[in-house]
Amino acid sequence: MMRVAIVGCGGAGSEHAVGYEQIEGVRIIGCCDIVLERARHLASRFGAEAFTDFKEMIEQLRPDIVSVCTFEKDHAVVTITALNAGAHVLCEKMLAASLEEAHAMVRTAREKNKLLATQFNYRHIPSIKWLKGLLSSGALGEPLLVTLMTHSYCHHHGVDLLRFLFGEVMSVQATMRGGRDEVPYKGWEGISEDLLYIPPNAFCAIVHFESGLAGVMASSFRHRLEDLMLELHLVTTKGRLSLRRMRYENICGELDTNIDLHDAISFPEPLHFKATFALSVRRFVDAVRGEHAEIATGEDGIRAMQIEHALLTAARTNQLVTLPATA
C-alpha cells in the first residue's frame, strides 16, 4: 500500500486527494493545513489524520508520497523536508518562489534518489496529448508558427505547454502593460520579483525555439476565466490547426483545422478541467511505481521558471533575452 500525505488542503490539495483516492493500492493517511478545520474537513473524507504542522505530520506518518499544494513561498521548505524524510514529492506549480529554491529542491531529490515532479496538469489534457502525438508522428507536417493565448492565471501552464509540445526555447522578446498590483493573487508574498508568473492586464511575447519555430504568447487578466483558459493556433507546412475555447467545462476545447486527419486518432471527447488533476496524479504514482510514465520533472519546473525570468527581463528591458543552455 502506497501511503500519501497532502500539505495544503485548499482547492488544489482537494483535487490531488480525489486523484489519489481513485488509484488502487494508494491510501491518503495525512492532511495538513495552517487552518485546522480545512485539514480536518479533507482528512475526514478519506479517513486520514489532520495536522497543522507539516514537519510533525511527515515525521509521525513517514508517507511514501507527499503532495505539496501550499502557496509558492512554502514549496521549498515542505518539499525538502519531505524528500529528506524519504518521500517522493508532487509539487504544485510554480515549483518554488525563486530559482535558487527550485535548484535546492532538485538537488535534494537527486541526493536522496527520490522523484520530484512539478504539477503541470495541463500536459495531461487529452487534446494536448492528442496534439503531441500528431506532432511526433509528422502527421501535421513541420510546425512553422504557434500562437498561444491564455488567461493570466493559466500563463505559467502555457509556458510549460510550449516546451512540452515544441521543444526548448532559445530566446524571447516581450512587452507588458501593468504590474503585480493589478493581479489579485493571494500568493504573491515571497515570490521573486524577477519572475513573471501571472501577467497583468496585457502581456505579449515572441518566443524563438531551438527548432526554428516561431511562437507568440499573449496573456491578459482581463479575459473571463470561465470563457477562455487558453487557446492554441498552429500553422504548419500542411495547413493550420487550432484548439479553441479551452475552458473549465471543456478543457479539451474545440478543434478547427484544414489538415486531413482522417487517419489520425479521433479528437478527444469533452472533459471538465478538474479531471486533469486526477490524470496527472495517476501518472505520478505510475512513475513512483517504476512504470514508464510521462511526467513534468523538477527540472521541467526550473526550466519554466527560467523562461518566466527571461520573459519579465525582456519586457522590462525591451531587449532579446537568451535562455541558459540547461536547467
N, C-alpha and C positions, 0 to 999 in steps of 0.2 A: 504494500500500500504506500503510495506516494503522498506525503503529508505537506500541506500548503498553509502558509500564513499570509494574510493580507495586511499591508500597512497603508492606511488611508482608506476610509470607508465611505467616501462620497460616491459620486456618480461613476467614475472610472473603476474604483475599487469594487463596487457592487457588480459591475459588468464582468470584471475579472472573475469574481466569485461564481457568477452564473456559468461562466465558461468552464471553470474547473469542475463544477458540480456535474456537468454533462459527460465527463470523461471517466470511464470505468477504471477502477484502481487508483483513484485520486480522492483524497478527503481533505476538506478545509478544517484545520484544527485551531486556528487563532485569527482574531480580527483586532486590529489596533487602530485607534484614532485619538486625537487630542480631545475630542468630545466623547465622553464615555457613553452617553446614550446612543450615539451613532454607531460606536463599536458594538454595543450590546444588541442593537437592532439587527445589524448584519450577522453577528455571531449567532443570534437566536434562529435565524433562517437555516443555518447549516449545522447546528449542534456543536458550535465551536466555543472557545473561551474568548472573553473580551478583555482588552488591555488598553491602557493609555500610554504606556511606556514601551516603545518598540524593542529596546535593549532587553528589558525584562522578559518580554514575550519570546524573543529569539533565544535567550539564554535558557529559559524554562522549557520551551517546547522543542527546540532543535529541529525546525522544519527542514524538509528536503528542498522546498521551493519557497521563495518569498516574492510576492508581487508588491512593487513599490508604486503607490498611487497617491503620494503626497504632492504638495506644491514643490516646484523645482528646487527651491533653496534647500530642501531636506533630502533630495535624491542621493547625494553622495554619501552622507553620513549613514543613512539607512542601508544603502547598497553595500558599502564597505563593511559595515557591521555584519550583515547577513553573509557575505562572502567569507569573511574571516571565521564565521561560525560553521562553515561547511555547506551553505545553501547555494543553490543556483538562483539567479535573480532575473525576473522580468520587470524592467523599469519603464514606467511611462515616459513618453517624450515630454519635453526636451530632456535628453539624457541627464544633464546637470545644469546648474546655474552659471557655470563658467567652463571654459575649455580646460583649465587646469584641473578642476574637479573631475571632469569627464575622463581625462587621461589617467588620473589616480584610480578611478573605478575600473578602467580596463586593465591597468597594471595589476591591480589586486586580483581580478578574475584570472589573469594568466598565472600569477604566482600561486594561487590556490587551486588551479586547474578546474575551475568552475565555469559554468556557462552564464554569460551576461548578455541579455538581449534587450533591445530597445523596442518599445511597444509602438511600432509603426503599423497599426492595424489596417490602414488603407491599402497596404500591399496585398491584403487578403480579400479585397473586394473582388467578387467573381469576374466582373467585366475588366478589371485591371489585369487579373491573371490570364483572362482570355486574350487581351491585347498583347500581353507579353509573349504568349505562345505564338501568336501570329507574327510578331516581330522576329522571334527566334527562328521561325520556320522559313522566313523570307517571303511569306505569302503577300505581304504588303509592299514589297519592293524596298528600295533604300529610303529611309527617312530623310527628308530634306529640311523641314521646318515643323516645329511643335510650338503650340501656344497653349498655355495653361492659365486659366482664370480661377481664382479662389476667393472665398470669404477669408478675411484676415485670420480668423480662428483656425482655418484649415491650411494656411500658408505653409507651416512647417512640414506638414504631411506632403504638400505639393513638392517641396524641395526634395524630400526623400523619393517620391514617386518618379521624378525626372531622372534621378540616378538609377533607380530600380529598373526603369524601362529603357533608358537610352545610354547608360554608361556614365563614366566620370566627367565631371565638369572641369574645364580647363581655366576659364576666366569669366568674369561677369562685369557688366556695366549696369548702373541703376539710377533711378530718380525717385524721390519720395516727397510727399507733402504731409506735414504734421509730425507728431511725435507720440511718445508713450502716453502722455497725459490725455490723449483723445481715445484711448482704448481702456474701457473699464474692466481690466483683468485684475482679480484679487491677488494673483500670484507674482506680481512684479517684484516684490521685495526680494532682494538678494540676487536677482538675475543681472548678469554683467551688462553694463551699458554699451558694450561693444557687440552685442548680439541683437539681431533684428527681431526674430521670433514671431511677434504678432504685429504686422504692419498697421499703420493708422489709416487715415481716410483714402489716401491714394499712394500706391507703390507700383512701380513698373521696372522690369529688368530685362536686359538682353543676356542670354546665357550661351556661352560658347563651349561646346562639348569637344572632348578629345577626338571623337569620331569625325568631326567636321560639321555635325548637325548644328543648326541654328535654333535657339529657343527663345521664347518670350514668356515671361511671368508677369501677371498683373493681379494685384490683390487690393481689396478695399474692405474696410469695416462697415461701409455703408450698404453693402449687399444685405438682403434679407436672408438670414441663415436658413430659414425654412424653405426658401425657393432655390437657393444655389449654395452648395458647399464647394464644389469645383466643377470645372468643365474643361475638356481637353480637345484640341483640334490638331490634327496631324496631316501634313502634306508629304507624299512620298512620290517615287518615280512611277507608281501605278495609279495615283489619284489622291483622294482625300478621305479621311475618316474622322468622325467626331463622336465623343461621348458627351452628350448634352445633359444638363439639368440633373447632375448627380446630387441628391438631396436626402434628407432623413428618411422619408417614406420609401424611396427607391434609390439606394446609393449606387446601384449599377448604372443608373442613368438611361438615356435613350440613344440608340445607335443611329447615326446618319453617315452614309458612305456611298461613293460611286465606284468602289472597288469590288470586283467579282469575288465573293466569298462563298460561293455555293459549295465548295469542297471543304470549307472550314467547319469547325465545331460551332453549333448554334450559339447565338448570343444568349447570355445567362438570363434567367427569369428575375423579376424584381426582388429586391431584398432590402429589409429595413437596416438602417445604419448600425443599430445596436448589435446585430448578428456578427459584425466584423470582429468584435472583441472576442467572442467565443471561438471564431475561426483562428484568430491569432494565438490565443491561449492554447488551443489544441496543438497547433504546430510547435509551440514552445515545449510543451510536455513531450511531444514526439521526439524532439531534439534531445531533451534531457534523457530520454529512454535509449538514446543511441541510434534512433532511426534517422534516415535521411529526410530532413525537413528544412524547407526554405524559411529562414527567419532573418530579421534585421538584427545584426550583431551590435555589440558595444562600439566596435569600430565604425559601423554604419551610423550610429548615433553621433560619434565625434565628427564624421565627415559632414553630416547635415549641419552641425554647429559651425564647422569651418566655412561652409557655404553661407550660412547666416551672417557670420562675421564679415565675409567678403562683400556680401550684398549691402550691408549697412555702411561699410567703409567706402564702397563705390558711390553710394548715394550721398554720403557726406562730403566726399572729395571731388565728385564729378570726374573720376578717373577710372580707367580699366584696372581691375584688380585680379591678379593671378592667384589661383589656389595653390597651397602647398602640395608637393608631389604625393604624399600619403597621409593617412590619418594618424 
